[in-house]
Amino acid sequence: MSDFEQLQKELEKFGLTSSQAKIYLLLVTHQELRIQEIVDLAKIPRSSVYESLKKLFELGIAEEIVEDTHKKIRPYSIGIITHGF
């Protein structure tokens, strides 16, 4: 099992779904991503990415950054998770 998969399993113990954990870890790894980049990297359908991001926003562990012509998603640090759960 890779480090990424191990971290994903740990995040799932906090109540995140597999998709939510995977997306969060991709965000942490890349600092910020556009929706299409998340879809491509996670290999998750776009509609599922939106649903997962909605939950990450609700949990307060990711934020949407609106720029002139596009949106990017940025994670909050992993340390926040321990306080949020």
Secondary structure, 3 states (H helix, E strand, C coil): CCHHHHHHHHHHHCCCCHHHHHHHHHHHHHCCECHHHHHHHHCCCHHHHHHHHHHHHHHCCEEEEECCCCEEEEECCHHHHHHHC
